[in-house]
Amino acid sequence: MARAQIHGKEFPLQDVFCDKYVFRIPRYQRPYAWKDEQAETLLDDLLAAIGDLNDDTDDQESYFLGSIVVVKEEGNPDAEVVDGQQRLTTLTILLAAIRATYKSADKRQELTSFIYLKGKSVVKMPDNYYLTLRDKDATFFQDVIQKDILLEKAKTINVAEITDSQGNIVLNCRKFLEKLANLTDDQLSTLSSYILTQCFLIVVSTPTVDSAYRIFAVLNDRGLDLSHSDIFKAELIGKIEDEESQDTYSRQWEDAEDTIGRDAFKDLFAHIRMIHRKVKPKESIMKEMRDYVFPKYKAKDFIDKVVVPYTTAFDVVQTASYQSANDATEINSLLRWLSKIDNFDWVPPALLGYNQLHNSPDGWLKFLKDLERLAASMMIRRTKINTRIERYAKLLTAMEKGDDLFQAESPLQLSAEEIQDTIEKLDDDIYNLGPRVYILRRLDAELSENKQTPELPIYTIEHVLPQNPAKDSLWLTWYPDVEVRASWQHRLGNLALLSRRKNASAQNFEFERKKNLYFNAPSTPFVMTVQILQHSEWTLDVLEARQIENLNTLIKLWRLDSA
């Protein structure tokens, strides 16, 4: 078999954005991802290269924009973009922004000829776009950027109502408009002339799709800005033989990515790897997915049976948006608590649990109660990462085997030793324990009638018995022994949640004054804090009773009274 010929040649942009090339972004490519900082850097670099915009002579140094790789047959303008989407899209947006900033209608028309070739309705010739984005963004890009001469839509559209990639397009357009706003038409002409005649791209072309997929993978291995999910998509879609199925599964993949967002979609594959491998990563996710996960599935099956269902599961788990006539409120509450755990090692069991149990709300609720119990206990006990991963790996294995997860020996359950260790940690200094806010907020929710605690931007932990009471204060009458005082200061019974920043000068106030200043409703919305108002003094007897009460509340919550 003859080797596919690869050609490379340098062109000024005026010979790239013309009828020699009709660029198309294939479905396997990631969405447009450049942020306005990257777009601004590009424009700043171009302006710096030009120097004086009022000097329209041709003595500026040329500017090299890098290379792009396309699938293209010689003599045919159709070019499938393998690498270069970000630059081609951003440069098109920049030309559109310059066009919109011109006051001269003639100049706008001239610049339009480098964005698209307007069709002729009398001979039924359609508009010809020099760059067409992925199917999901193509019409949007045409309507908002390429055809809208004054970019009115881009100026007014609500980015919260469009996809991430479309939002990037709009925000980059606005950034360009902002930076170009004060330029005169002559200065804009100097800039546009420089971009089109003095800025160069190397266009590398290969005539076959197979060659394109190989180049795509090589480019990633050499560190270009492609995520592993982009490569997985390219490899999997490339294995589907018929073009119609490729289109169908590409759309399914893109829908999944749009459902949870690009960053979360990338994270999802790390969780999928864990579900299948059940060990700590030893090599790159690219290699482990290729070696241990993909061989288990045909390409279509992987998308149907893994990508789509686990995207749904991840969306529900991430957003706490489970829907059911029964138990949905409690299930979503548990998912929100799990999201506050200080690691994400619990996510793979949660995803697998959703896929196994989402049609059984009572079963999934029972599972989540014990998963949050296990995750919280390991966090409180400061279990190391390797031990956590081993535990969750055993749990995943048990789940896949269909074991009874609620038997005492199940990896989902806490052993007697783990329960005792958790209780001891909760009964000791929790102020200097990492998850102290989690513990206190979990306690506050459990003390509340609706089992919820306020979601507020500020959480401050206040010591009722101060750490450094004044020498003549009532505190020293109640707590004359320094060691006793020190042993109680950081424990559960002496701590309160506040919804405002602490006043450092007021921390050592007498109890009555501190109550009125800090703990009086409605200044605090926390039940555990309001309860302090019931007491007229804060003696050791009061503190001990409160410690026992709060500790017992958590013991009951996490079923720490039995193995």
C-alpha positions in Angstrom: 0.0 0.0 0.0 1.4 3.4 -1.0 2.1 5.7 1.9 -0.1 8.8 2.1 1.7 11.9 0.9 2.0 14.7 3.4 2.6 18.2 2.1 3.5 21.4 3.9 3.7 24.9 2.7 3.7 28.4 4.2 0.9 30.8 3.3 -0.1 34.4 4.2 -3.6 34.5 5.7 -5.0 36.1 2.6 -4.2 32.8 0.8 -5.7 30.7 3.7 -9.0 32.5 4.1 -10.0 32.2 0.4 -11.5 29.8 -2.1 -8.3 27.6 -2.0 -9.4 26.2 1.3 -12.8 25.3 2.7 -12.0 24.3 6.3 -14.3 22.1 8.2 -14.0 21.1 11.9 -14.8 17.3 12.1 -17.1 15.9 14.8 -14.3 14.2 16.7 -12.6 17.5 17.4 -13.1 19.0 20.8 -15.3 22.2 21.1 -13.7 25.6 20.6 -11.9 26.2 23.9 -9.8 29.4 23.8 -10.6 31.8 26.6 -10.6 35.6 26.2 -7.1 35.7 27.9 -5.7 33.6 25.0 -7.5 35.7 22.4 -6.3 38.9 24.0 -2.7 37.6 24.0 -2.9 36.9 20.3 -4.1 40.4 19.5 -1.5 42.0 21.8 1.2 40.0 20.1 0.0 41.1 16.7 -0.2 44.8 17.8 3.3 44.6 19.3 4.7 43.1 16.0 3.2 45.9 14.0 4.4 48.7 16.3 3.0 52.0 15.1 -0.5 51.6 13.7 -0.2 55.0 12.1 2.7 53.8 10.0 1.1 52.0 7.0 4.4 51.2 5.3 5.2 47.6 4.5 8.4 47.3 6.4 7.0 45.3 9.4 8.5 42.0 10.2 6.4 39.0 9.3 4.6 37.1 12.1 4.5 33.3 12.2 1.2 31.8 13.5 2.4 28.2 13.6 1.1 25.2 11.6 -2.2 23.6 11.0 -2.9 20.0 9.8 -5.7 19.2 7.5 -7.1 16.2 5.5 -7.2 17.5 2.0 -6.8 16.1 -1.5 -4.7 18.1 -3.9 -6.8 20.3 -6.1 -9.9 20.0 -3.8 -10.5 23.0 -1.5 -12.3 20.8 1.1 -10.0 20.6 4.2 -10.9 18.7 7.4 -9.0 20.3 10.2 -7.0 17.9 12.3 -5.1 20.5 14.3 -5.5 24.3 14.2 -9.2 24.8 15.0 -8.4 27.2 17.9 -6.3 29.5 15.8 -8.5 29.4 12.7 -11.6 30.1 14.7 -9.9 32.9 16.7 -8.5 34.6 13.6 -11.9 34.5 12.0 -13.5 36.1 15.1 -10.7 38.7 15.0 -11.4 39.6 11.4 -15.1 39.8 12.1 -14.4 42.2 15.1 -12.2 44.4 12.9 -15.0 44.4 10.3 -17.6 45.4 12.8 -15.4 48.2 14.2 -14.8 49.8 10.7 -17.0 52.9 10.1 -16.6 52.4 6.4 -19.2 50.1 4.8 -16.8 49.5 1.9 -14.1 48.4 4.2 -16.5 46.1 6.0 -17.4 44.5 2.6 -13.8 44.0 1.7 -13.0 42.2 4.9 -16.2 40.1 4.6 -14.6 38.5 1.5 -11.9 36.9 3.8 -14.6 35.5 6.2 -17.1 34.0 3.7 -18.1 34.3 0.1 -21.6 35.6 -0.2 -23.9 33.5 -2.4 -26.1 34.6 -5.2 -29.7 33.7 -4.8 -30.6 34.3 -8.5 -28.4 31.4 -9.5 -29.1 29.5 -6.2 -25.5 29.6 -5.1 -25.3 29.3 -1.3 -22.9 31.3 0.9 -19.5 29.7 1.0 -17.8 29.8 4.5 -14.1 29.5 4.6 -14.4 27.9 8.1 -17.2 25.7 9.3 -17.2 24.6 12.9 -18.5 21.3 14.4 -22.2 20.6 13.6 -23.3 21.8 17.1 -21.6 25.2 16.6 -21.6 25.7 12.8 -24.9 27.6 12.4 -24.3 29.6 15.6 -20.9 30.7 14.3 -22.3 31.6 10.9 -25.2 33.6 12.3 -23.4 35.4 15.2 -19.9 35.9 13.8 -19.5 35.4 10.1 -22.7 36.9 8.7 -23.5 39.5 11.4 -21.6 42.4 9.9 -21.9 44.6 13.1 -21.9 41.6 15.5 -25.1 42.8 17.2 -25.9 39.3 18.3 -22.5 38.7 19.9 -22.8 42.0 21.8 -26.2 41.1 23.4 -26.5 37.3 23.6 -26.7 35.8 27.1 -23.7 33.4 27.5 -25.4 31.6 30.3 -28.0 30.3 27.8 -25.5 28.8 25.2 -22.9 26.1 25.3 -19.4 26.5 26.7 -17.8 26.6 23.2 -20.3 29.2 22.0 -19.7 31.2 25.1 -16.0 31.2 24.4 -16.7 32.5 20.9 -18.9 35.3 22.2 -16.6 36.4 25.0 -13.5 36.4 22.7 -15.5 38.5 20.2 -16.4 41.0 22.9 -12.8 41.1 24.1 -11.6 42.0 20.5 -14.3 44.6 20.1 -13.3 46.2 23.4 -9.6 46.4 22.4 -10.4 47.7 18.9 -13.0 50.2 19.9 -10.8 53.3 19.8 -9.0 52.6 16.6 -9.6 54.7 13.5 -10.4 53.2 10.1 -6.9 53.9 9.0 -5.4 52.1 12.0 -7.8 49.2 11.4 -6.7 49.0 7.8 -3.1 48.8 8.9 -4.0 46.0 11.3 -6.1 44.0 8.9 -3.5 44.4 6.1 -0.8 43.1 8.4 -2.9 40.1 9.5 -3.7 39.2 6.0 -0.4 39.8 4.2 2.3 39.6 6.9 1.0 36.8 9.1 1.8 33.3 7.9 0.6 29.7 8.6 2.2 26.5 7.5 -0.6 24.3 6.1 0.2 20.6 6.4 -2.1 18.4 4.4 -2.6 14.6 4.1 -5.2 13.0 1.8 -6.6 10.2 3.9 -8.7 10.0 7.1 -6.6 7.1 8.4 -3.5 9.2 8.2 -5.4 12.0 9.9 -6.2 9.8 12.9 -2.6 8.8 13.2 -1.4 12.4 13.0 -4.1 13.4 15.6 -2.7 10.8 18.1 0.9 11.8 17.4 0.1 15.5 17.9 -1.4 14.6 21.3 1.6 12.5 22.3 3.8 15.5 21.5 1.9 17.7 23.9 -0.4 19.7 21.8 -3.5 21.1 23.6 -5.8 18.2 23.2 -7.5 16.4 26.2 -7.5 12.6 26.5 -11.3 12.6 26.0 -10.7 14.2 22.5 -8.2 11.5 21.6 -10.6 8.8 22.9 -13.3 10.1 20.8 -11.1 10.2 17.7 -9.9 6.7 18.2 -13.3 5.2 19.0 -15.3 7.0 16.2 -12.5 6.1 13.8 -13.2 2.4 14.5 -16.8 2.8 13.4 -17.0 1.8 9.8 -20.1 3.4 8.3 -20.3 7.2 8.1 -23.9 7.4 9.2 -23.0 5.6 12.5 -20.0 7.8 12.9 -22.3 10.8 12.8 -24.8 9.3 15.2 -22.1 8.3 17.8 -20.3 11.6 17.4 -23.5 13.4 18.3 -24.0 11.1 21.3 -20.5 11.8 22.5 -20.9 15.6 22.1 -24.3 15.5 23.8 -22.7 13.7 26.7 -19.8 16.3 26.9 -22.2 19.2 26.7 -24.4 17.7 29.5 -21.7 17.9 32.2 -19.2 20.3 30.7 -15.8 19.8 29.1 -13.8 19.7 32.3 -16.1 17.3 34.1 -16.3 15.1 31.0 -12.5 14.8 31.1 -12.7 13.9 34.8 -15.3 11.3 34.1 -12.8 9.1 32.3 -10.6 9.0 35.4 -13.6 7.6 37.3 -14.4 5.1 34.5 -10.8 4.0 34.6 -11.1 3.4 38.4 -14.3 1.4 38.0 -12.6 -0.9 35.5 -9.1 -1.0 37.0 -9.8 -0.8 40.7 -6.2 0.3 41.5 -4.4 3.6 41.9 -3.2 4.9 38.5 0.2 3.5 37.6 0.5 4.9 34.1 -1.1 7.7 32.1 -4.9 7.5 31.8 -4.4 7.3 28.0 -2.4 4.1 28.3 -4.5 2.5 31.0 -7.7 3.2 29.1 -6.2 1.7 25.9 -4.7 -1.3 27.7 -7.4 -2.2 30.2 -10.8 -0.6 29.3 -11.2 -0.2 25.5 -10.3 -3.9 24.7 -13.4 -4.9 26.7 -15.8 -3.2 24.3 -16.5 -2.5 20.7 -16.5 1.2 19.9 -20.3 1.5 19.7 -20.8 -0.5 22.9 -18.3 1.6 24.8 -20.3 4.7 23.9 -23.7 3.1 24.5 -22.8 1.2 27.7 -20.2 3.3 29.3 -20.0 6.9 28.1 -23.7 7.6 27.9 -24.9 6.0 31.1 -21.9 7.1 33.2 -22.4 10.7 31.9 -26.0 10.6 33.2 -24.8 9.1 36.5 -22.1 11.8 36.8 -24.5 14.6 36.1 -26.9 13.4 38.8 -24.2 12.8 41.3 -22.4 16.1 40.6 -25.5 18.2 40.6 -27.5 16.3 43.2 -30.5 16.2 40.8 -31.9 12.7 41.3 -35.6 12.6 40.4 -38.1 10.1 41.9 -41.5 10.1 43.5 -39.8 8.5 46.6 -36.7 9.4 48.6 -35.4 12.0 46.1 -35.0 14.8 48.7 -32.9 12.6 51.1 -30.9 11.1 48.2 -30.0 14.5 46.9 -29.1 15.7 50.4 -26.7 12.8 50.7 -25.1 13.6 47.3 -24.6 17.2 48.4 -22.9 16.0 51.6 -20.7 13.6 49.6 -19.7 16.5 47.4 -18.2 18.2 50.5 -15.9 15.3 51.3 -12.3 16.5 50.9 -11.5 13.9 48.1 -13.3 12.4 45.1 -12.4 8.8 45.7 -16.0 8.0 46.6 -17.2 9.1 43.1 -16.7 5.8 41.2 -18.7 3.7 43.7 -21.4 6.4 43.5 -21.5 6.3 39.7 -21.7 2.5 39.7 -24.3 2.6 42.5 -26.5 4.9 40.4 -26.3 2.7 37.4 -27.2 -0.4 39.4 -29.8 1.1 41.7 -31.3 4.3 40.2 -34.5 2.5 39.4 -34.8 1.5 43.1 -34.8 4.7 45.1 -35.0 2.9 48.5 -32.0 0.7 47.5 -29.9 3.7 46.3 -30.8 5.7 49.4 -29.7 2.8 51.6 -26.4 2.5 49.6 -25.7 6.3 49.8 -26.3 6.5 53.5 -23.6 3.9 54.0 -21.3 5.4 51.3 -21.4 8.8 53.0 -20.9 7.1 56.4 -17.8 5.3 55.0 -16.4 8.5 53.2 -17.0 10.7 56.3 -15.4 8.2 58.6 -12.3 7.9 56.4 -12.0 11.6 56.2 -12.4 12.1 60.0 -9.8 9.3 60.6 -7.5 11.0 58.0 -7.2 7.7 56.1 -4.3 7.9 53.6 -5.0 7.9 49.9 -3.6 4.5 49.1 -5.8 2.9 51.8 -8.9 4.8 50.6 -8.3 3.6 47.0 -7.8 0.0 48.1 -11.1 0.2 50.2 -13.1 1.7 47.3 -11.6 -0.9 44.9 -12.8 -3.7 47.1 -16.2 -2.0 47.2 -16.4 -1.8 43.4 -15.5 -5.4 43.1 -18.2 -6.4 45.6 -20.7 -4.3 43.8 -19.9 -5.8 40.4 -20.1 -9.4 41.9 -23.5 -8.6 43.4 -22.4 -9.2 47.0 -24.6 -8.2 49.9 -23.2 -4.8 50.7 -25.0 -4.5 54.0 -23.4 -7.5 55.7 -20.9 -6.6 58.4 -17.9 -7.9 56.4 -18.8 -5.9 53.3 -16.2 -3.2 52.3 -19.1 -0.7 52.4 -19.4 -1.2 56.2 -17.2 0.1 59.0 -15.4 -2.5 61.2 -15.6 -2.3 65.0 -12.1 -0.9 65.1 -13.0 1.8 62.5 -16.1 2.8 64.4 -14.2 3.1 67.6 -11.5 5.2 66.0 -14.1 7.5 64.4 -15.8 8.0 67.8 -12.5 8.7 69.5 -11.6 11.3 66.8 -15.0 13.0 67.2 -14.7 13.0 71.0 -11.3 14.7 70.9 -9.9 17.9 69.4 -11.8 18.5 66.2 -10.9 22.1 65.8 -7.5 21.2 64.5 -8.9 18.3 62.5 -9.1 18.9 58.7 -12.9 18.2 58.3 -14.0 20.3 61.2 -16.5 22.3 59.1 -17.9 19.2 57.6 -18.4 17.7 61.1 -20.1 20.8 62.5 -22.3 21.4 59.5 -23.3 17.7 59.5 -24.2 18.1 63.2 -26.1 21.3 62.6 -28.2 19.7 59.9 -29.0 16.7 62.1 -30.1 19.0 64.9 -32.4 20.9 62.5 -36.0 19.9 62.0 -35.6 19.8 58.2 -32.2 18.1 58.4 -30.6 20.9 56.5 -28.0 23.5 57.4 -27.7 26.9 55.6 -25.5 27.3 52.5 -23.6 30.5 53.2 -20.4 32.0 51.8 -18.8 32.5 55.2 -18.4 29.8 57.9 -16.6 30.8 61.0 -16.0 28.5 64.0 -16.2 30.2 67.4 -15.0 28.8 70.7 -17.5 29.4 73.4 -15.0 28.9 76.1 -12.3 31.2 74.8 -8.7 30.1 74.2 -7.2 33.0 76.1 -9.6 34.3 78.8 -8.7 37.5 80.6 -7.1 37.0 84.0 -10.0 38.6 85.9 -12.8 36.9 83.9 -15.6 34.6 85.1 -14.1 32.0 82.7 -11.3 31.4 85.2 -13.8 30.9 88.0 -15.6 28.3 86.0 -12.3 26.8 84.7 -9.5 27.4 87.1 -7.4 24.4 86.0 -5.4 25.3 82.9 -5.1 21.7 81.8 -8.8 21.1 82.1 -9.5 24.3 80.2 -7.1 23.3 77.4 -8.5 19.8 77.1 -12.0 21.2 76.4 -11.4 24.2 74.2 -11.3 22.5 70.8 -13.9 19.8 71.4 -17.3 19.4 69.8 -19.3 20.7 72.7 -17.4 24.0 72.9 -17.6 24.9 69.2 -20.2 27.0 67.4 -20.8 27.9 63.7 -21.1 31.6 62.8 -22.2 33.1 59.5 -19.9 36.1 59.7 -16.3 36.8 60.3 -15.1 36.6 63.9 -14.3 39.8 65.8 -10.8 39.0 67.2 -11.2 41.6 69.9 -14.4 40.0 71.1 -13.4 36.4 71.3 -12.5 36.6 75.0 -15.7 38.3 76.1 -17.6 37.0 79.1 -20.2 34.4 78.3 -23.3 36.6 78.6 -21.8 39.3 76.4 -20.6 36.8 73.8 -24.1 35.2 73.7 -25.7 38.6 72.9 -23.0 39.5 70.4 -22.5 36.2 68.5 -25.1 33.6 69.2 -28.4 35.6 69.3 -30.8 34.8 66.5 -31.3 36.1 63.8 -27.5 36.9 63.7 -26.8 33.2 63.3 -29.0 30.7 61.4 -27.3 27.6 62.9 -29.4 25.5 65.3 -26.3 24.2 67.1 -25.3 27.8 67.8 -28.8 29.1 68.8 -29.0 26.3 71.4 -26.2 28.0 73.3 -28.7 30.7 74.3 -30.6 28.2 76.5 -27.7 28.4 79.0 -27.1 31.1 81.5 -23.6 29.9 82.2 -21.0 27.8 80.5 -19.5 25.7 83.2 -17.8 22.4 82.9 -21.0 20.5 83.7 -22.8 22.3 80.9 -19.9 21.7 78.5 -19.7 18.0 79.3 -23.4 17.6 78.8 -23.3 19.4 75.5 -20.3 17.3 74.4 -22.2 14.1 75.1 -25.3 15.3 73.4 -23.5 16.4 70.2 -21.4 13.3 70.1 -24.4 11.0 70.5 -26.1 12.9 67.7 -23.3 12.1 65.3 -23.0 8.5 66.6 -26.7 8.0 65.8 -26.4 9.8 62.4 -23.5 7.6 61.2 -24.6 4.5 63.1 -21.4 4.3 65.2 -23.1 2.5 68.0 -22.8 -0.8 66.3 -20.5 -2.5 63.7 
